[in-house]
Amino acid sequence: EILRLRKKLKSSAGLQKAGLLSALATFYDVRGQYSQAETCLRQSLSLNPASKHTQWLSAKVKKQLDAVDMQMSASKSLGDGKKEGLSFPNPTPVERVSGKSLSAAEFFERYSSTSTPVVLTDVVKDMTPSPWTIEYLRTAIGDKHAPVKRVVPGSAEWAQLETARTMRVSDFINSLEEDINTEQLYLFDWSLPIHCPKLSKELAIPKYFDGDLLKKTPEGSLYRDSWPSLFVAPKGLSGGLHVDAFGSNFWMALFQGRKRWLFFQKEDLPLLYPRYSHSMDPTFDADVFRPDLEKYPLLSLTHPRECVLQPGELLFVPAGCPHRVENLDKSLAVSGNFVDESNFEVAKEELRLNALKDPRSLDLLQQFGDMFIDKRTTIK
């Protein structure tokens, strides 16, 4: 196909040539020939600078090239490509802080604005009138139908999670209780405001996320009602390493079970061997739970943090931080992605790129453009 496109380029001009160059770049991108892809895209844009598809593809290839360049630079620091004696760094424990003594302003200054993960205790108990359990969900929303996902190793999908099928929530819960979830199915990131509005109204979002700008957009706006969302997982399930979408911060409140979290600084992302396959959200080849330093030596240069999230605790994950999660027990959690002053500019840039393919991202970007954020993350 590459040879065919090259041949057609010789007799093409104008917009036709721009399209052929963009198509050729796509094949180079799939083959991992990123420099050749970048050259074709640059030439294509010189002929048709208005092509949003080519602009988007160019931005995606640039992310991959930037990662490759940083990997090459980091490899030099290992010295002559030697892999002997390398070890995966011991993860630093994530700090735990009681919500009883932490104000919203202190949370922003100490954690959100510094991109520092933290576990908050004494917060989750005040989020619902009575403690949520998986058994309570059976009673409250068991008649609902929801898509369930499964982990597919090597998948190019986000976190290596692919939709398996749609199930009644009660049937899914039964599979957990009867320990017959042999497929390791996962009720993952299921919007409560959209699918279970009555249940959603039981939740009180902690004060630390009152500055979420997504909640201050008009009704019907992208992401406004996406969160809080529901996570119910079987024991032993572990999704792939991933980064939360569109530069968003993330929180998770755990009601039942335990979850092991392994984080990395956002600056570590190139050292984790990212692949930008068909979106701006990378997937990762390296298994950070079982690091193979012979194959992925740059893992030795990362700065991991780790925690085991306990029932009744809430975790904050800063924007851009790669992380992987293992469910140590069957678990029930609620989460939210959010944008505040700490990640406002990053989120706008990611939305600008997404807007090249998604009109709703453009609408949200324009709404953000009308917002002015003061130091207390309020909107004027």
C-alpha positions in Angstrom: 0.0 0.0 0.0 2.9 2.4 0.8 4.4 1.6 -2.6 1.1 2.3 -4.3 0.6 5.6 -2.6 4.1 6.7 -3.4 3.5 5.9 -7.1 0.2 7.9 -7.1 2.0 10.9 -5.5 4.2 11.3 -8.5 1.2 12.3 -10.7 -0.9 14.1 -8.1 -1.1 17.8 -7.0 -3.1 20.1 -4.8 -5.7 18.7 -2.5 -5.4 15.2 -4.0 -1.7 15.1 -3.2 -2.4 16.4 0.4 -4.9 13.5 0.9 -2.4 11.0 -0.4 0.4 12.3 1.8 -1.9 12.1 4.9 -2.9 8.5 4.0 0.8 7.6 3.5 1.5 9.1 6.9 -1.1 6.9 8.5 0.7 3.8 7.2 4.0 5.0 8.4 2.5 5.7 11.8 1.1 2.2 12.1 4.6 0.8 11.1 6.3 2.9 13.8 8.1 5.1 11.2 7.2 8.3 12.9 9.8 10.6 11.3 8.6 9.6 7.9 5.0 10.1 9.0 5.8 13.6 10.4 7.5 14.6 7.1 4.4 13.5 5.1 2.0 15.3 7.4 4.0 18.5 7.2 3.9 18.4 3.4 0.2 17.6 3.5 -0.6 20.6 5.7 1.4 22.9 3.5 -1.0 21.9 0.7 -4.2 21.8 2.8 -3.7 23.6 6.1 -7.4 23.5 6.9 -7.6 19.7 7.1 -8.6 18.9 10.7 -7.9 15.2 10.3 -4.3 15.9 9.2 -3.9 18.4 12.0 -5.1 15.8 14.5 -2.9 13.1 13.1 0.1 15.5 13.1 -0.5 16.3 16.8 -0.7 12.5 17.6 2.5 11.7 15.8 4.2 14.6 17.5 3.3 13.1 20.9 4.8 9.8 19.9 8.0 11.4 18.5 8.4 13.5 21.6 8.2 10.3 23.7 10.7 8.6 21.5 13.1 11.5 21.7 12.9 11.5 25.5 13.5 7.7 25.5 16.6 8.1 23.5 17.9 10.8 25.8 17.1 8.8 28.9 18.8 5.7 27.4 22.1 7.6 27.2 22.0 8.0 31.0 22.0 4.3 31.4 25.4 4.1 29.8 26.1 2.1 26.6 22.7 0.4 26.7 23.8 -1.8 29.6 20.8 -3.6 31.2 22.7 -5.6 33.8 22.1 -4.7 37.4 19.0 -2.5 36.7 16.2 -2.6 39.3 12.7 -1.2 39.5 12.6 1.6 42.1 10.9 0.9 45.4 7.6 2.8 45.3 7.2 5.7 47.7 4.1 5.4 49.9 1.3 7.8 49.0 0.6 10.2 51.9 -2.5 9.7 54.0 -4.3 12.7 55.5 -7.5 13.0 57.5 -10.2 15.0 56.0 -11.2 16.2 59.5 -8.3 18.6 59.5 -7.8 19.4 55.8 -9.6 22.4 54.3 -10.4 22.7 50.6 -7.9 25.5 50.2 -5.2 23.4 51.9 -6.0 20.4 49.6 -5.6 22.6 46.6 -2.3 24.2 47.7 -0.7 21.0 48.9 -1.9 18.4 46.5 -4.0 19.6 43.5 -1.7 22.5 42.5 1.5 20.4 43.0 0.2 17.3 41.2 0.7 15.2 44.3 -1.5 12.1 44.9 -3.0 11.7 48.3 -5.3 9.4 50.2 -7.9 11.2 52.3 -9.4 9.4 55.3 -12.6 10.3 57.2 -14.3 11.6 54.1 -16.2 8.7 52.4 -18.4 8.1 55.5 -20.0 11.5 54.9 -20.7 11.0 51.2 -23.9 8.9 51.6 -26.7 8.7 54.2 -25.7 5.1 54.9 -22.7 3.0 53.8 -23.0 1.8 50.2 -22.3 -1.9 49.6 -22.5 -4.2 46.6 -25.6 -5.8 48.2 -27.2 -2.4 48.5 -26.6 -1.8 44.7 -28.5 -5.0 44.0 -31.5 -3.6 45.8 -31.2 0.0 44.4 -30.3 -0.6 40.8 -30.4 -4.3 40.2 -33.0 -4.0 37.4 -30.8 -1.6 35.4 -28.8 -2.8 32.4 -25.1 -1.8 32.0 -22.2 -2.5 29.7 -19.5 -4.6 31.4 -15.9 -4.7 30.3 -13.1 -7.2 30.3 -9.3 -6.9 30.2 -7.7 -7.8 26.9 -3.9 -7.9 27.2 -2.2 -6.0 24.4 -5.4 -4.2 23.4 -5.0 -0.7 22.0 -8.1 0.3 23.9 -7.8 2.6 26.9 -6.5 0.7 30.0 -6.8 -2.5 27.8 -10.5 -2.6 28.6 -12.9 -3.7 26.0 -16.7 -3.9 26.2 -17.8 -7.6 26.6 -21.6 -7.2 26.7 -24.5 -5.6 28.4 -25.9 -7.3 31.6 -28.6 -6.7 34.2 -26.8 -5.2 37.2 -28.3 -7.9 39.5 -26.9 -10.7 37.2 -23.5 -9.1 37.2 -23.6 -8.8 41.0 -24.7 -12.4 41.3 -21.7 -13.5 39.3 -19.5 -11.8 41.9 -21.3 -13.3 44.8 -21.3 -16.8 43.4 -17.6 -16.5 42.4 -18.4 -17.5 38.8 -17.1 -14.4 37.1 -14.6 -16.5 35.2 -14.3 -13.8 32.5 -13.3 -11.2 35.0 -16.1 -8.8 34.0 -16.0 -5.2 35.3 -18.7 -2.6 35.7 -16.4 0.3 34.9 -16.9 4.1 35.0 -20.7 3.9 34.6 -22.3 7.3 34.9 -24.7 7.6 37.9 -26.2 11.0 36.9 -27.1 9.6 33.4 -28.1 6.0 34.2 -29.1 6.1 37.9 -30.1 9.7 38.7 -32.0 8.7 41.9 -29.0 6.9 43.3 -26.7 9.7 42.2 -28.7 12.2 44.4 -27.7 10.2 47.5 -24.1 11.1 46.9 -22.5 14.3 48.5 -19.4 15.2 46.6 -16.6 16.2 49.0 -15.8 19.9 49.3 -12.3 19.4 47.7 -14.0 19.2 44.3 -16.4 22.0 44.6 -14.3 24.0 42.1 -15.0 21.4 39.3 -15.5 23.5 36.2 -17.3 20.7 34.3 -20.2 21.1 36.7 -20.4 24.8 35.9 -21.1 24.4 32.2 -24.7 24.4 30.8 -26.9 21.3 30.9 -26.1 18.9 28.1 -22.4 19.9 27.9 -19.8 17.3 27.3 -18.7 15.6 30.6 -21.1 17.6 32.7 -23.1 14.5 33.8 -20.4 11.9 33.2 -19.5 11.7 36.8 -19.7 10.6 39.5 -19.5 7.1 38.1 -19.6 3.6 39.4 -16.9 0.9 39.6 -17.7 -2.7 40.6 -14.9 -5.2 40.1 -14.2 -8.9 40.9 -11.2 -9.9 43.1 -8.0 -10.1 41.1 -9.0 -8.0 38.2 -6.3 -5.5 37.0 -6.7 -3.1 34.1 -3.7 -1.8 32.1 -1.5 1.2 32.9 -3.3 4.3 31.7 -3.7 8.1 32.0 -7.0 9.7 32.6 -8.5 11.5 29.5 -8.3 15.1 28.4 -5.9 16.2 31.1 -8.4 15.7 33.9 -7.8 15.2 37.6 -9.4 12.2 39.2 -10.7 11.1 42.5 -12.0 7.7 43.7 -14.0 7.0 46.9 -13.8 3.3 47.9 -16.8 1.8 49.7 -16.0 -1.9 49.7 -12.9 -4.0 49.1 -9.3 -3.0 48.6 -7.5 -1.6 45.6 -3.8 -1.5 45.0 -2.6 1.6 43.1 0.7 2.2 41.5 1.4 5.7 40.2 4.0 7.5 38.2 4.9 11.2 37.9 3.6 12.7 34.6 7.2 13.4 33.7 7.8 9.6 33.8 5.3 9.0 30.9 8.0 8.5 28.1 9.9 6.1 30.4 6.8 3.8 30.4 6.9 3.1 26.7 3.6 4.8 25.6 2.0 4.1 22.2 -0.4 6.6 20.7 -2.3 4.1 18.5 -5.7 5.7 17.6 -6.2 8.5 20.1 -4.4 11.1 22.1 -4.6 8.8 25.1 -1.6 6.4 25.2 -1.6 2.7 25.9 1.5 1.1 27.4 3.5 -2.0 26.5 5.3 -2.4 29.8 3.8 -4.3 32.7 4.6 -2.2 35.7 3.4 -4.8 38.2 5.9 -7.4 36.8 8.6 -5.1 35.3 10.8 -6.7 32.6 13.9 -4.5 32.8 15.7 -6.5 30.1 13.0 -5.5 27.6 12.0 -2.1 29.2 15.2 -0.8 30.9 13.9 2.8 31.2 11.4 1.6 33.9 14.5 1.7 36.2 14.4 5.6 35.9 10.8 6.1 36.9 9.5 7.5 40.2 6.7 5.2 41.3 4.3 5.8 44.3 2.0 3.1 45.7 -0.9 2.7 48.1 -3.5 0.1 49.0 -6.7 2.0 49.1 -8.9 0.8 52.0 -12.7 0.9 52.3 -13.7 4.4 53.5 -10.8 6.1 51.9 -10.7 8.5 49.0 -7.8 8.8 46.6 -6.8 11.9 44.5 -4.9 11.2 41.2 -3.4 14.3 39.5 -3.8 15.0 35.8 -1.4 13.3 33.5 -0.1 10.7 36.1 0.0 7.2 34.6 -1.4 4.6 37.0 -2.4 1.0 37.3 -5.0 -0.6 39.6 -5.4 -4.1 41.0 -8.5 -5.2 42.9 -7.4 -7.2 45.9 -11.0 -7.9 46.8 -14.3 -7.6 45.0 -14.8 -3.9 45.3 -17.3 -1.0 45.0 -16.1 2.5 44.3 -17.4 5.8 43.0 -15.2 8.3 41.1 -15.1 11.6 39.3 -12.9 13.3 36.8 -12.6 17.1 37.2 -11.0 20.3 36.0 -10.0 23.1 38.3 -7.3 25.8 38.3 -4.6 23.2 38.7 -5.2 21.5 35.3 -7.3 24.1 33.5 -4.7 25.0 30.8 -3.7 21.3 30.3 -7.4 20.4 29.9 -8.0 23.2 27.4 -5.0 22.0 25.2 -6.2 18.4 25.2 -9.7 19.6 24.3 -8.3 21.7 21.5 -6.8 18.5 20.0 -9.9 16.4 20.6 -12.0 19.2 19.0 -10.3 18.5 15.7 -12.4 15.3 15.6 -15.2 15.9 18.1 -17.6 18.9 17.8 -18.7 18.5 21.5 -15.1 19.0 22.6 -15.0 22.2 20.6 -18.2 23.3 22.4 -16.7 22.6 25.8 -13.5 24.3 24.8 -15.4 27.5 23.9 -17.3 27.3 27.2 -13.9 27.1 29.0 -12.7 30.0 27.0 -15.4 32.2 28.5 -14.4 31.3 32.0 -12.0 33.3 34.2 -10.6 31.5 37.2 -9.5 33.4 40.3 -7.2 31.9 43.0 -10.1 30.2 44.7 -11.1 28.4 41.5 -14.4 30.2 41.2 -15.8 31.5 38.0 -16.4 35.2 37.3 
